[in-house]
Amino acid sequence: TAYVKLNRAPWTSKTHGGRWVNVYANAEAAPVYRARGTDYPVGSIIVKESFEDRGGRPGEPGPIFVMEKRSAGYSPDHGDWWYAIHWAQPGGPRAGAEGPIYWRGRSPRANYCWECHDTYDAAMGGIPAGNRAY
């Protein structure tokens, strides 16, 4: 599947650990994201790649955040979104302690995602206006 990059350059995201981020969407999600809509079709996938901050610039890779719109009934309390966090080589306080991180689906560790997206980010579109590639 091809993904479209939705921002021009990485920016720091307070809600993703102050990391530098880029946002990508698949063909199903991109038009809704661009319109700042909320009615994502099943199969919509949004990926946020992140980088650790190194002196005000993107540094080594951080976690990759993924959300996928699933069929009605998957998780009705959370808009039927599936979430995942993957971090191949955790740094900082997690360096070497946990090895690769892969939290997904209904794992309590992925609750971090829906707690934010349920409350304030239903329309997505958090890319700063001057940095949108659309």
Buried (B, 14 or more C-beta within 10 A) or exposed (E): EEBBBBBBEBBBBEBBBEBBBBBBBBEBBBBBBBEEBEEBEEBBBBBBBBBBBEEEEBEEBBBBBBBBBBEEEBBEEBBBBBBBBEBEEBEEEEEEEEEEBBBBEEEEEBBBBBEEBBEEEEEBBBBEEEEBEE
